[in-house]
Amino acid sequence: MNEDDLQQAARGSGMRRNVLPSLEQVEKRRFELWLLSTILMVGLTLGTALLSMWSPADLHGLMSQPVVRFGVVGMALVLSAYSIEKERSLRRVSRLLMDERLLTTALANRLHEITTLLDAGKAVNSTLELDLVLSSILLGATDLMPAGGGSVMLLEGDELVVAAAAGNEGALGRRAAVGDGIAGHVARTREPVLLHGRAAPSMFPGLTKRMQEVGSSLCVPLIERGDLLGVLNLHAQGAAEFSEFDLRAVRLFAEHAATAISKARLYARSQQQAQELEHAATHDALTGIANRARHGQGGGRPRRPAVPGPRRVQAGQRRARTRRG
């Protein structure tokens, strides 16, 4: 919306200049317009009633004059044109203000969405323990929507395994082949799915009866640098329904989640390698027995560094004087 257009429309409706109007001011101006129109109509009605009390001869003589006839008709036309023109201007101002309000609301929602995504991303990346990362992912995703529950399924070979769940903890450890059901379909196609109501088995082969009983739900793949790590499932609270905007927000959040999972796995591998290197450094490679000497627990007393005796010192001094001489 252009601010100049709004001010121009406000001036056309008779509102104050150089001041951006509000919807309340528009309604006030509309009330003033209709009040003025009502007063003029009442005045015309009263005038007509007073004229009707005149004698027919006097009334005929007055109305026979062209000035009176055209004046009454002209006044009615001017009043109608004025009211219509001001009402059109007020409608334009109202439409511009409504567009501005919708735009402000959309921007506020977008700002809230971005803020929530940043907070959720920070929370997800605040730890490197995989279990804590998965819990943070579910907590952040359910707060972002909000959702009634969900789960994170990680890819293990050709299967998806429920590694974390909220609202249905009994699903932990449950497995599904890639390509079977909703999550398997998302893992195979790597495309998110937004569902409302009962899922169709024809669209998702391998769907069980339990899996068909869903309301509004989302399923988004977790992809990091082209590698599929798993899927994120969310279902709405009660009769609430997810929208395309919710799907877009969850897709953005899934990018942070996939990065956090990848970092957690890399951290776990580095910790395991560090432990293996420490074990190899402190244990015999053949027997696996701890090497006591490397722990500083050797049986012998540590040798002291050799200290030169007086004769060696004197001999060294004589050689030094000979070189200088």
Backbone bond lengths (Angstrom), bond angles and torsions (degrees), N, CA, C in turn:
res aa  C-N    CA-C-N  psi(-1)  N-CA   C-N-CA  omega(-1)  CA-C   N-CA-C  phi
1 M - - - 1.455 - - 1.514 109.30 -
2 N 1.365 115.63 139.04 1.448 121.63 178.06 1.520 108.91 -93.34
3 E 1.331 116.25 129.98 1.466 120.50 -179.62 1.511 111.65 -64.43
4 D 1.332 117.33 -34.28 1.468 120.54 178.36 1.521 111.22 -65.01
5 D 1.329 116.63 -39.55 1.471 119.53 177.81 1.520 111.22 -62.37
6 L 1.326 116.44 -39.71 1.457 120.10 179.66 1.523 110.88 -66.21
7 Q 1.322 117.67 -43.37 1.458 120.19 178.72 1.531 111.27 -66.00
8 Q 1.320 116.83 -38.59 1.462 119.69 178.02 1.522 111.36 -64.32
9 A 1.327 116.72 -43.15 1.461 120.04 177.98 1.528 110.91 -65.84
10 A 1.328 117.28 -35.60 1.458 120.27 178.21 1.526 111.11 -67.18
11 R 1.336 117.53 -39.51 1.464 120.18 176.99 1.523 111.13 -66.06
12 G 1.330 116.06 -36.31 1.459 118.86 178.67 1.508 113.51 -66.66
13 S 1.321 117.07 -26.08 1.462 121.10 178.76 1.513 112.54 -87.72
14 G 1.353 117.06 -1.32 1.454 120.35 178.06 1.508 114.20 90.42
15 M 1.328 118.74 14.04 1.460 121.24 179.22 1.519 109.62 -85.68
16 R 1.339 115.81 170.73 1.458 120.45 -176.71 1.521 110.93 -65.32
17 R 1.328 115.87 148.06 1.449 121.41 -178.36 1.527 110.61 -84.38
18 N 1.331 113.23 160.68 1.472 122.07 174.39 1.526 112.82 58.23
19 V 1.311 117.20 21.37 1.462 122.05 177.36 1.525 107.74 -133.23
20 L 1.339 116.41 125.18 1.458 119.68 177.57 1.518 109.14 -71.67
21 P 1.332 117.48 122.89 1.475 119.20 -176.33 1.521 111.55 -77.64
22 S 1.309 113.14 167.94 1.462 121.22 174.94 1.521 108.17 -120.94
23 L 1.330 116.14 170.04 1.458 119.82 179.23 1.526 111.13 -64.19
24 E 1.314 117.43 -32.73 1.462 120.59 177.68 1.521 110.79 -65.63
25 Q 1.344 116.67 -40.37 1.453 119.77 178.01 1.524 111.50 -67.94
26 V 1.317 116.86 -34.51 1.468 120.21 176.60 1.524 110.58 -63.56
27 E 1.321 116.49 -44.96 1.467 119.68 179.15 1.527 110.83 -65.60
28 K 1.318 116.69 -36.05 1.464 119.54 177.29 1.524 110.97 -64.74
29 R 1.344 115.92 -43.52 1.458 120.07 178.12 1.516 111.49 -64.81
30 R 1.316 117.89 -37.85 1.467 120.89 177.30 1.529 110.83 -64.16
31 F 1.346 116.14 -39.85 1.458 119.77 178.16 1.531 110.42 -63.64
32 E 1.348 117.37 -41.27 1.461 120.43 178.54 1.520 110.67 -63.23
33 L 1.342 116.20 -39.74 1.461 119.82 -179.67 1.522 111.02 -63.72
34 W 1.323 116.98 -47.25 1.457 119.64 -179.64 1.528 111.54 -68.98
35 L 1.332 117.02 -31.06 1.464 119.35 176.67 1.528 110.45 -66.42
36 L 1.350 116.88 -42.33 1.459 120.01 177.18 1.527 111.39 -62.87
37 S 1.326 115.43 -42.54 1.468 118.79 179.09 1.522 110.78 -63.09
38 T 1.304 116.36 -39.82 1.471 119.87 -179.91 1.523 111.13 -65.41
39 I 1.332 115.62 -41.96 1.468 118.50 179.53 1.521 111.05 -62.46
40 L 1.333 116.47 -43.82 1.460 119.15 179.32 1.524 111.60 -65.04
41 M 1.325 117.38 -39.55 1.461 119.48 178.34 1.517 111.27 -66.27
42 V 1.333 116.45 -39.64 1.470 119.03 177.05 1.522 110.21 -64.62
43 G 1.359 116.01 -38.83 1.462 118.57 178.07 1.510 111.88 -62.99
44 L 1.331 117.22 -43.25 1.461 120.08 177.70 1.525 111.33 -63.50
45 T 1.331 115.72 -38.47 1.468 118.88 179.83 1.524 110.69 -65.75
46 L 1.343 116.63 -43.74 1.454 119.72 178.82 1.526 111.03 -65.04
47 G 1.334 116.11 -38.98 1.469 118.24 177.21 1.500 112.22 -62.59
48 T 1.336 115.25 -40.88 1.462 118.81 177.93 1.525 110.82 -64.56
49 A 1.338 116.01 -38.66 1.466 119.24 178.93 1.526 111.44 -65.49
50 L 1.323 117.68 -40.06 1.463 120.36 177.83 1.516 111.56 -66.31
51 L 1.317 116.92 -39.05 1.454 119.60 178.14 1.517 112.25 -64.71
52 S 1.332 115.45 -31.38 1.467 118.04 179.85 1.528 112.30 -67.19
53 M 1.348 117.43 -18.41 1.470 120.84 178.75 1.523 112.33 -81.49
54 W 1.297 117.10 -11.87 1.457 119.53 178.65 1.539 110.08 -72.31
55 S 1.293 112.42 165.04 1.461 117.70 176.46 1.523 109.07 -72.04
56 P 1.295 117.32 150.28 1.463 119.46 -178.82 1.513 113.47 -56.14
57 A 1.331 116.34 -34.36 1.458 117.70 -178.98 1.525 111.18 -68.49
58 D 1.351 115.62 -46.03 1.463 118.94 178.71 1.538 111.27 -63.60
59 L 1.335 115.22 -41.25 1.472 118.46 -179.12 1.527 110.45 -65.24
60 H 1.313 116.65 -40.72 1.467 119.86 178.98 1.518 110.26 -65.39
61 G 1.327 116.04 -38.54 1.443 118.84 -179.76 1.530 111.85 -66.66
62 L 1.341 116.91 -36.01 1.458 120.11 178.83 1.522 111.70 -71.42
63 M 1.307 116.65 -45.99 1.448 120.57 -175.85 1.524 112.30 -75.11
64 S 1.314 116.78 -15.62 1.458 118.57 178.31 1.519 112.35 -76.81
65 Q 1.310 115.85 -13.91 1.460 118.88 178.11 1.531 110.25 -78.10
66 P 1.334 118.29 129.07 1.492 120.52 -177.38 1.521 113.41 -62.00
67 V 1.319 116.67 -32.64 1.472 118.72 -178.60 1.516 110.65 -61.81
68 V 1.293 117.62 -42.06 1.467 120.74 -178.38 1.520 110.35 -67.75
69 R 1.350 116.10 -46.59 1.456 118.51 -178.03 1.530 111.36 -62.21
70 F 1.313 115.66 -50.71 1.475 118.20 -178.98 1.520 112.07 -67.83
71 G 1.322 116.48 -30.19 1.461 119.32 178.12 1.515 112.35 -65.67
72 V 1.327 116.80 -43.56 1.470 120.53 178.53 1.524 110.72 -65.39
73 V 1.342 116.52 -45.25 1.465 119.70 179.82 1.533 110.75 -65.03
74 G 1.330 115.32 -42.23 1.463 118.87 179.86 1.511 112.27 -64.51
75 M 1.348 116.84 -39.85 1.460 119.69 178.18 1.529 111.48 -62.21
76 A 1.313 116.61 -40.47 1.468 119.97 179.12 1.523 111.06 -65.87
77 L 1.339 115.52 -41.95 1.467 118.78 179.96 1.528 111.30 -66.50
78 V 1.334 117.07 -42.17 1.467 120.40 179.76 1.525 110.27 -63.70
79 L 1.322 116.51 -42.93 1.462 120.08 178.60 1.524 110.91 -61.72
80 S 1.325 117.44 -42.74 1.463 120.61 -179.64 1.526 111.23 -66.55
81 A 1.343 116.35 -44.33 1.465 119.91 -179.74 1.526 111.01 -64.80
82 Y 1.329 116.37 -40.53 1.469 119.85 179.03 1.529 110.66 -62.53
83 S 1.314 116.75 -45.86 1.466 120.57 -179.20 1.528 111.64 -64.06
84 I 1.334 115.96 -42.16 1.466 119.11 -179.49 1.523 111.29 -66.38
85 E 1.352 116.33 -43.02 1.472 119.41 -178.65 1.529 111.07 -65.12
86 K 1.331 117.65 -42.46 1.464 120.28 179.55 1.526 110.80 -68.32
87 E 1.309 117.26 -36.30 1.468 119.64 178.96 1.521 110.95 -67.05
88 R 1.327 117.26 -38.80 1.463 120.16 176.70 1.526 110.69 -63.49
89 S 1.324 117.07 -40.72 1.467 119.97 178.01 1.526 110.98 -65.25
90 L 1.310 116.71 -40.45 1.468 120.04 178.72 1.526 111.18 -65.81
91 R 1.312 116.18 -38.01 1.475 119.03 177.49 1.531 110.37 -64.20
92 R 1.319 116.56 -39.79 1.473 119.56 178.54 1.526 110.96 -65.28
93 V 1.328 116.19 -42.01 1.473 119.15 177.15 1.522 110.67 -62.74
94 S 1.331 116.96 -42.31 1.468 120.09 179.08 1.522 111.56 -62.67
95 R 1.338 116.57 -40.68 1.459 119.80 179.37 1.533 111.11 -65.06
96 L 1.326 116.73 -42.06 1.467 120.14 178.51 1.527 111.20 -65.10
97 L 1.323 116.20 -39.75 1.467 119.15 179.30 1.525 111.48 -68.51
98 M 1.328 117.05 -37.06 1.458 119.72 177.04 1.521 111.09 -66.31
99 D 1.341 116.37 -39.98 1.466 119.02 175.78 1.518 110.92 -62.24
100 E 1.329 116.26 -40.73 1.458 119.62 178.56 1.531 111.04 -64.26
101 R 1.324 116.13 -41.29 1.465 119.49 179.87 1.531 111.04 -65.76
102 L 1.339 116.44 -41.51 1.468 119.11 178.01 1.528 110.98 -64.46
103 L 1.337 115.83 -40.47 1.461 119.24 178.69 1.523 110.90 -64.90
104 T 1.327 116.82 -41.47 1.465 120.22 178.27 1.523 111.20 -63.43
105 T 1.330 115.99 -41.12 1.467 119.54 178.38 1.520 111.23 -64.91
106 A 1.347 115.99 -41.68 1.466 119.44 178.94 1.525 110.96 -64.41
107 L 1.337 116.70 -41.03 1.456 119.56 178.40 1.523 111.10 -66.21
108 A 1.338 116.88 -38.98 1.460 119.74 178.07 1.528 110.88 -64.30
109 N 1.330 116.25 -42.00 1.464 119.54 177.72 1.524 111.28 -64.60
110 R 1.326 115.21 -40.02 1.466 119.29 178.50 1.527 111.07 -64.59
111 L 1.336 115.95 -41.68 1.458 120.04 178.12 1.524 110.84 -63.58
112 H 1.341 116.12 -41.84 1.466 119.38 177.52 1.522 110.68 -63.52
113 E 1.338 115.97 -39.74 1.462 119.75 179.18 1.523 111.29 -63.31
114 I 1.345 116.54 -44.32 1.462 120.20 179.80 1.517 110.93 -65.74
115 T 1.345 117.00 -42.21 1.466 120.61 179.26 1.520 110.66 -62.13
116 T 1.338 115.99 -44.06 1.468 119.23 179.38 1.517 111.27 -65.00
117 L 1.336 116.70 -38.37 1.463 119.76 177.74 1.517 111.19 -64.04
118 L 1.334 117.06 -41.69 1.465 119.99 178.90 1.522 110.96 -64.88
119 D 1.333 116.32 -43.81 1.465 119.50 179.13 1.526 110.70 -63.57
120 A 1.330 115.82 -42.78 1.467 119.08 179.57 1.524 110.60 -65.64
121 G 1.346 116.77 -40.10 1.470 119.71 178.00 1.512 112.15 -63.27
122 K 1.339 116.87 -40.80 1.466 119.75 177.53 1.525 111.04 -64.19
123 A 1.341 116.24 -42.02 1.466 119.27 -179.77 1.524 111.43 -64.96
124 V 1.337 116.12 -40.06 1.465 119.83 -178.91 1.524 110.86 -66.94
125 N 1.329 117.42 -38.56 1.462 121.44 -177.10 1.524 113.22 -90.52
126 S 1.333 117.90 8.79 1.459 120.50 -178.55 1.520 112.78 -83.10
127 T 1.321 118.34 -7.87 1.460 121.61 -179.80 1.526 109.39 -137.36
128 L 1.333 115.37 159.03 1.463 121.25 179.66 1.526 111.92 -115.78
129 E 1.331 117.49 -0.49 1.457 120.48 175.90 1.527 108.75 -79.94
130 L 1.323 117.32 126.46 1.460 121.42 -172.58 1.523 111.55 -59.98
131 D 1.333 117.93 -43.24 1.471 119.92 -179.59 1.525 111.11 -61.39
132 L 1.330 116.73 -42.11 1.461 120.38 179.13 1.527 110.80 -69.25
133 V 1.318 116.91 -35.10 1.463 120.47 177.64 1.528 110.36 -63.29
134 L 1.314 117.42 -45.28 1.459 120.89 179.95 1.528 111.24 -63.96
135 S 1.336 116.63 -40.45 1.462 119.51 177.35 1.522 110.74 -64.19
136 S 1.335 117.15 -40.33 1.462 120.61 178.39 1.529 111.22 -65.77
137 I 1.319 117.47 -35.46 1.458 120.98 178.03 1.525 110.76 -62.31
138 L 1.309 116.86 -47.48 1.463 119.85 179.88 1.522 111.64 -65.77
139 L 1.329 116.50 -41.65 1.462 119.86 179.52 1.529 110.62 -63.77
140 G 1.332 116.80 -44.41 1.461 119.59 179.16 1.512 112.72 -66.18
141 A 1.331 117.53 -38.66 1.469 120.58 -179.05 1.524 111.85 -68.85
142 T 1.327 117.27 -41.79 1.464 120.05 179.30 1.519 111.95 -69.15
143 D 1.341 117.32 -30.27 1.469 119.74 176.02 1.516 111.60 -76.09
144 L 1.310 117.70 -29.54 1.459 121.76 -177.58 1.522 111.45 -68.03
145 M 1.335 119.55 -37.81 1.449 120.53 -173.01 1.536 114.78 -75.01
146 P 1.345 121.69 -65.15 1.461 130.18 -1.11 1.533 111.16 -82.51
147 A 1.315 114.50 158.76 1.462 121.08 -177.60 1.524 109.99 -119.99
148 G 1.321 114.69 158.77 1.454 119.66 178.59 1.508 113.27 -79.79
149 G 1.313 117.77 -18.86 1.460 122.08 -179.49 1.509 109.75 169.63
150 G 1.318 114.76 179.92 1.449 119.17 -179.74 1.504 111.24 178.04
151 S 1.313 115.80 -171.92 1.456 121.15 -179.27 1.521 109.45 -157.00
152 V 1.326 114.11 156.99 1.460 121.96 173.86 1.522 107.28 -116.86
153 M 1.325 116.44 122.20 1.454 122.23 178.86 1.525 108.21 -110.99
154 L 1.327 115.99 126.32 1.455 121.21 -179.74 1.519 110.02 -102.67
155 L 1.327 114.17 147.96 1.454 120.43 -178.35 1.523 110.19 -81.80
156 E 1.322 115.79 125.99 1.456 122.97 174.71 1.521 107.69 -129.57
157 G 1.321 116.21 99.78 1.452 119.77 -176.89 1.513 110.25 69.98
158 D 1.329 116.36 -120.38 1.458 121.98 178.12 1.521 111.52 -105.27
159 E 1.318 117.73 20.03 1.453 121.65 -177.86 1.524 110.51 -129.62
160 L 1.325 114.18 154.67 1.457 122.25 172.67 1.516 108.46 -105.98
161 V 1.326 116.39 131.46 1.460 121.79 -177.30 1.527 108.07 -119.78
162 V 1.330 116.47 132.12 1.460 121.01 177.54 1.527 108.07 -71.60
163 A 1.331 116.17 109.66 1.464 121.40 -178.25 1.511 112.41 -96.83
164 A 1.326 118.34 -21.44 1.461 122.36 178.02 1.518 107.96 -153.29
165 A 1.333 116.26 144.44 1.462 120.65 -177.91 1.522 109.32 -146.44
166 A 1.319 115.97 148.33 1.459 123.40 176.25 1.519 108.16 -135.06
167 G 1.310 116.38 127.32 1.452 120.66 -176.54 1.503 114.19 88.69
168 N 1.318 118.19 -13.67 1.463 122.95 177.78 1.520 108.33 -152.40
169 E 1.343 115.41 66.17 1.463 119.94 -176.01 1.521 112.74 -64.05
170 G 1.328 117.51 -17.31 1.453 119.95 178.07 1.510 113.63 -69.03
171 A 1.320 117.03 -12.84 1.465 120.83 179.96 1.516 112.83 -82.23
172 L 1.326 118.81 -6.68 1.464 121.38 -178.63 1.528 110.28 -58.39
173 G 1.318 115.78 132.77 1.449 121.14 179.49 1.516 114.54 85.94
174 R 1.322 117.16 -6.78 1.460 119.69 -179.22 1.533 109.51 -70.00
175 R 1.314 116.73 142.95 1.458 122.76 -174.99 1.524 111.19 -117.69
176 A 1.314 114.61 150.37 1.467 121.59 176.57 1.514 108.19 -147.05
177 A 1.315 116.35 134.54 1.457 120.64 179.84 1.526 110.12 -71.35
178 V 1.309 115.62 146.54 1.468 120.54 176.36 1.532 108.83 -62.41
179 G 1.324 115.80 124.01 1.455 121.57 -177.21 1.504 113.31 105.12
180 D 1.344 118.32 -14.72 1.457 122.13 -179.68 1.523 109.45 -99.70
181 G 1.329 115.35 132.43 1.452 119.66 176.46 1.521 112.41 74.32
182 I 1.313 114.32 -172.45 1.462 120.19 -177.02 1.521 110.58 -69.28
183 A 1.352 116.37 -50.10 1.465 119.64 -179.17 1.524 111.21 -63.10
184 G 1.329 116.83 -40.48 1.457 119.39 178.18 1.514 112.56 -64.75
185 H 1.342 116.12 -37.00 1.461 119.79 176.98 1.530 110.98 -63.77
186 V 1.343 116.82 -43.00 1.464 120.90 178.86 1.526 110.40 -65.00
187 A 1.334 116.41 -40.01 1.465 119.28 179.12 1.523 111.65 -66.00
188 R 1.313 116.81 -35.26 1.467 119.95 -179.12 1.524 111.59 -74.61
189 T 1.347 116.75 -44.12 1.463 120.44 -176.74 1.526 112.94 -87.34
190 R 1.343 115.74 -19.72 1.472 121.84 -176.48 1.521 111.57 59.49
191 E 1.321 116.88 31.25 1.454 123.09 177.12 1.529 109.18 -122.95
192 P 1.345 117.93 138.33 1.470 119.97 -178.95 1.521 111.46 -69.84
193 V 1.330 115.19 159.83 1.455 121.64 -178.76 1.525 108.12 -132.32
194 L 1.342 116.13 133.29 1.462 123.53 174.19 1.518 107.92 -116.23
195 L 1.333 116.49 121.56 1.458 122.06 -175.48 1.521 110.27 -119.77
196 H 1.345 114.63 145.24 1.458 122.32 172.56 1.523 107.74 -130.56
197 G 1.313 116.57 114.25 1.451 119.85 179.57 1.514 112.71 86.65
198 R 1.317 115.83 -155.69 1.455 122.49 -174.17 1.529 111.02 -73.57
199 A 1.317 115.62 134.08 1.462 120.60 178.41 1.526 110.06 -79.80
200 A 1.309 116.10 146.00 1.459 121.99 -178.82 1.520 109.98 -90.04
201 P 1.346 117.86 124.25 1.472 119.79 177.78 1.521 113.13 -60.55
202 S 1.347 117.53 -26.63 1.464 119.13 179.56 1.525 111.61 -67.46
203 M 1.334 117.06 -27.44 1.455 120.72 179.38 1.529 111.87 -85.20
204 F 1.334 115.65 -28.31 1.468 120.64 -176.21 1.531 108.60 -128.33
205 P 1.308 118.17 87.74 1.470 120.44 178.90 1.527 110.86 -59.39
206 G 1.325 114.73 146.94 1.461 119.96 -179.76 1.500 113.56 82.23
207 L 1.330 118.83 10.19 1.453 122.70 -179.47 1.524 109.54 -75.54
208 T 1.319 116.03 127.75 1.459 120.38 178.04 1.517 109.93 -88.67
209 K 1.316 116.27 168.96 1.459 120.71 -178.99 1.517 111.01 -63.97
210 R 1.319 116.61 -39.41 1.462 120.14 179.17 1.514 110.47 -63.08
211 M 1.329 116.81 -38.66 1.457 120.98 -176.68 1.529 111.66 -73.81
212 Q 1.352 117.67 -19.93 1.455 119.58 179.38 1.518 111.97 -76.33
213 E 1.324 118.11 -23.47 1.459 121.97 -176.05 1.527 109.84 -82.19
214 V 1.317 116.00 77.80 1.460 122.26 -179.66 1.514 108.72 -129.78
215 G 1.339 115.89 151.57 1.454 120.79 172.36 1.510 108.59 -93.42
216 S 1.314 115.70 -126.37 1.460 119.93 175.02 1.524 107.94 -84.97
217 S 1.324 116.71 128.32 1.456 120.77 -174.81 1.520 110.24 -146.76
218 L 1.327 113.55 160.04 1.462 122.80 177.65 1.513 109.35 -127.93
219 C 1.293 115.84 144.62 1.461 121.31 174.01 1.525 107.22 -139.93
220 V 1.344 115.88 119.11 1.461 121.83 -172.65 1.521 108.87 -126.62
221 P 1.331 118.50 135.67 1.472 119.89 178.08 1.526 110.99 -74.36
222 L 1.325 115.20 149.55 1.464 122.91 175.22 1.525 107.51 -105.47
223 I 1.329 116.00 105.77 1.466 121.78 -173.65 1.517 108.47 -123.44
224 E 1.330 115.68 131.58 1.461 122.42 177.67 1.522 108.93 -128.90
225 R 1.332 116.47 113.71 1.463 123.23 179.68 1.525 112.26 54.00
226 G 1.310 115.13 43.22 1.452 120.74 177.28 1.514 115.21 83.30
227 D 1.330 118.41 -5.27 1.465 121.90 -179.86 1.526 109.69 -100.65
228 L 1.329 115.63 131.54 1.459 121.19 177.56 1.525 109.42 -78.95
229 L 1.327 116.74 122.75 1.461 121.55 178.49 1.514 112.00 -100.42
230 G 1.333 117.56 -26.82 1.459 121.22 -177.95 1.515 109.79 163.93
231 V 1.338 115.74 -158.15 1.464 121.73 178.87 1.530 108.55 -138.48
232 L 1.319 114.64 154.50 1.461 122.68 176.66 1.523 108.05 -115.00
233 N 1.342 116.90 123.79 1.456 122.71 -179.37 1.529 109.40 -111.50
234 L 1.323 116.56 137.98 1.462 122.85 176.63 1.516 109.12 -139.44
235 H 1.336 116.51 143.21 1.460 120.75 173.74 1.522 109.00 -129.00
236 A 1.347 115.72 145.42 1.453 122.04 -173.30 1.523 110.83 -75.46
237 Q 1.333 114.09 164.08 1.451 120.55 178.20 1.527 110.27 -82.58
238 G 1.320 116.92 125.86 1.453 121.59 174.77 1.514 113.16 54.98
239 A 1.361 114.15 -126.06 1.459 120.06 -177.81 1.528 112.42 -91.41
240 A 1.327 118.40 6.15 1.462 120.78 179.11 1.531 110.07 -67.06
241 E 1.309 115.44 155.14 1.461 121.05 -178.79 1.525 110.06 -128.89
242 F 1.327 115.40 139.77 1.453 121.09 174.73 1.534 109.23 -77.79
243 S 1.323 114.81 155.38 1.468 120.93 179.02 1.522 109.73 -119.49
244 E 1.322 114.54 177.57 1.466 119.74 176.73 1.525 111.19 -64.55
245 F 1.334 116.43 -31.69 1.456 119.46 176.61 1.531 110.71 -66.52
246 D 1.333 116.48 -37.99 1.465 120.00 175.91 1.527 110.67 -63.89
247 L 1.312 116.13 -40.96 1.461 120.36 178.78 1.529 110.56 -62.08
248 R 1.316 117.18 -41.82 1.462 120.68 178.45 1.521 111.06 -63.59
249 A 1.338 116.90 -42.19 1.463 120.24 179.80 1.523 111.40 -64.93
250 V 1.331 116.84 -41.21 1.463 119.79 179.86 1.527 110.89 -67.32
251 R 1.324 117.42 -34.98 1.472 119.84 177.17 1.525 110.80 -63.55
252 L 1.325 117.04 -41.57 1.463 119.85 176.46 1.526 110.96 -64.97
253 F 1.315 116.00 -41.31 1.461 119.52 178.87 1.525 110.91 -65.48
254 A 1.329 117.02 -35.99 1.467 120.60 -179.37 1.520 111.50 -63.03
255 E 1.324 117.56 -29.63 1.467 119.78 177.30 1.526 110.42 -64.69
256 H 1.342 116.93 -44.52 1.465 120.19 176.12 1.532 110.78 -63.28
257 A 1.331 115.57 -41.55 1.457 119.65 -178.43 1.526 111.64 -63.24
258 A 1.329 116.91 -42.87 1.469 120.30 179.77 1.524 110.61 -64.28
259 T 1.325 117.09 -39.38 1.464 120.12 177.48 1.518 111.05 -63.30
260 A 1.333 116.74 -42.06 1.462 120.21 179.49 1.523 111.40 -65.11
261 I 1.325 117.55 -40.48 1.471 120.21 178.41 1.522 110.28 -63.96
262 S 1.329 117.08 -42.62 1.465 120.79 179.04 1.524 110.68 -61.99
263 K 1.334 117.60 -42.53 1.464 120.67 177.98 1.521 111.72 -64.45
264 A 1.322 116.26 -40.51 1.461 119.61 179.57 1.521 111.12 -64.48
265 R 1.320 117.03 -40.89 1.472 119.52 177.89 1.522 110.94 -66.90
266 L 1.315 117.63 -40.13 1.462 120.55 177.65 1.527 110.61 -63.54
267 Y 1.316 116.05 -40.04 1.466 119.97 177.79 1.527 110.90 -64.09
268 A 1.334 116.48 -41.74 1.460 119.96 179.37 1.529 110.99 -63.46
269 R 1.331 117.04 -40.98 1.467 119.98 178.30 1.528 111.35 -65.64
270 S 1.324 116.99 -40.82 1.468 119.07 179.22 1.517 110.91 -65.96
271 Q 1.331 117.47 -36.77 1.468 119.83 176.98 1.519 110.87 -65.62
272 Q 1.325 116.46 -40.88 1.465 119.75 178.80 1.524 111.03 -65.30
273 Q 1.328 117.32 -41.87 1.463 120.05 177.97 1.520 111.50 -64.89
274 A 1.330 117.12 -37.62 1.468 119.65 177.65 1.523 110.94 -64.45
275 Q 1.316 116.44 -40.29 1.467 119.27 177.78 1.527 111.38 -65.99
276 E 1.335 116.68 -39.10 1.461 119.37 178.61 1.528 110.97 -65.59
277 L 1.335 117.01 -40.95 1.465 119.91 178.04 1.523 111.46 -65.56
278 E 1.307 117.44 -39.12 1.463 120.70 178.04 1.520 110.91 -65.80
279 H 1.314 116.75 -39.39 1.473 120.02 178.47 1.522 110.48 -66.08
280 A 1.358 115.92 -41.54 1.467 118.55 179.17 1.516 111.78 -66.09
281 A 1.320 117.52 -31.78 1.460 120.58 -179.18 1.518 112.85 -76.38
282 T 1.305 118.24 -23.31 1.466 121.87 -174.91 1.526 113.37 -112.40
283 H 1.334 118.69 3.76 1.457 121.84 -179.35 1.518 109.22 -133.30
284 D 1.313 114.52 150.65 1.454 120.78 177.11 1.519 109.55 -69.02
285 A 1.333 116.51 136.17 1.458 120.51 -175.47 1.521 112.77 -68.17
286 L 1.380 117.44 -30.02 1.462 120.17 -177.43 1.514 112.45 -88.95
287 T 1.310 115.66 -47.90 1.472 119.64 -174.63 1.517 112.92 -91.32
288 G 1.338 117.27 -22.83 1.451 119.54 -176.65 1.509 113.50 76.81
289 I 1.327 117.27 6.72 1.467 121.37 -179.87 1.521 108.26 -82.22
290 A 1.337 115.63 142.30 1.455 120.50 179.98 1.517 110.50 -62.07
291 N 1.301 116.78 135.14 1.462 123.01 178.64 1.522 108.18 -85.70
292 R 1.378 115.44 109.97 1.457 120.32 -175.14 1.517 111.53 -69.98
293 A 1.329 115.96 -35.29 1.462 118.66 -177.49 1.529 110.36 -63.33
294 R 1.360 116.98 -35.97 1.456 120.05 -178.87 1.518 111.93 -74.99
295 H 1.322 115.65 -18.04 1.455 119.76 174.51 1.514 112.10 -89.42
296 G 1.350 117.40 1.51 1.450 119.67 -176.23 1.503 112.66 77.53
297 Q 1.377 117.73 22.11 1.452 122.50 -177.76 1.526 111.18 -114.49
298 G 1.336 119.09 29.63 1.462 122.56 -179.02 1.512 111.28 -64.15
299 G 1.365 117.45 152.15 1.462 122.42 -177.37 1.517 112.61 -71.50
300 G 1.331 118.89 -34.04 1.462 120.96 -177.27 1.517 111.72 -82.47
301 R 1.374 113.68 158.70 1.439 119.15 177.62 1.517 108.11 -78.89
302 P 1.300 117.36 137.93 1.470 119.29 -179.49 1.507 111.29 -62.78
303 R 1.324 115.23 138.12 1.464 121.70 -178.29 1.510 109.64 -75.71
304 R 1.388 112.16 141.13 1.451 117.85 176.15 1.518 109.66 -86.23
305 P 1.296 116.45 151.08 1.469 118.77 177.23 1.513 110.78 -67.37
306 A 1.357 115.03 142.37 1.467 119.97 -176.82 1.524 110.82 -64.07
307 V 1.351 115.89 134.35 1.460 122.13 179.57 1.526 108.00 -111.28
308 P 1.323 120.46 124.18 1.474 121.33 -177.76 1.521 111.27 -64.38
309 G 1.402 117.12 136.57 1.466 122.70 179.12 1.523 111.63 -78.89
310 P 1.365 116.63 177.82 1.479 120.23 -177.85 1.504 112.76 -63.44
311 R 1.375 117.26 -39.01 1.461 119.08 -178.85 1.514 111.01 -64.05
312 R 1.334 116.32 -41.22 1.457 119.36 179.89 1.517 110.51 -65.58
313 V 1.301 116.60 -35.81 1.455 119.90 178.93 1.519 111.30 -65.94
314 Q 1.387 115.32 -44.32 1.462 119.23 179.72 1.516 111.20 -64.61
315 A 1.331 117.08 -42.16 1.471 120.26 178.81 1.505 110.82 -61.39
316 G 1.312 116.63 -41.06 1.452 119.35 178.83 1.510 112.48 -65.27
317 Q 1.351 115.76 -35.50 1.460 118.63 178.70 1.522 110.73 -68.29
318 R 1.381 118.54 -40.34 1.465 120.69 178.82 1.519 110.52 -63.16
319 R 1.338 118.00 -39.82 1.468 119.86 179.53 1.525 110.51 -65.45
320 A 1.306 115.88 -37.09 1.475 118.87 178.17 1.510 112.01 -65.38
321 R 1.416 117.25 -39.65 1.456 119.11 179.91 1.510 110.05 -69.87
322 T 1.338 116.90 -34.62 1.478 119.39 179.57 1.523 109.65 -64.14
323 R 1.351 117.13 -41.60 1.475 118.79 179.93 1.536 110.88 -64.27
324 R 1.333 115.72 -37.90 1.468 117.87 -179.56 1.516 111.09 -70.82
325 G 1.397 117.93 -34.18 1.459 120.76 177.75 1.518 110.92 -71.00
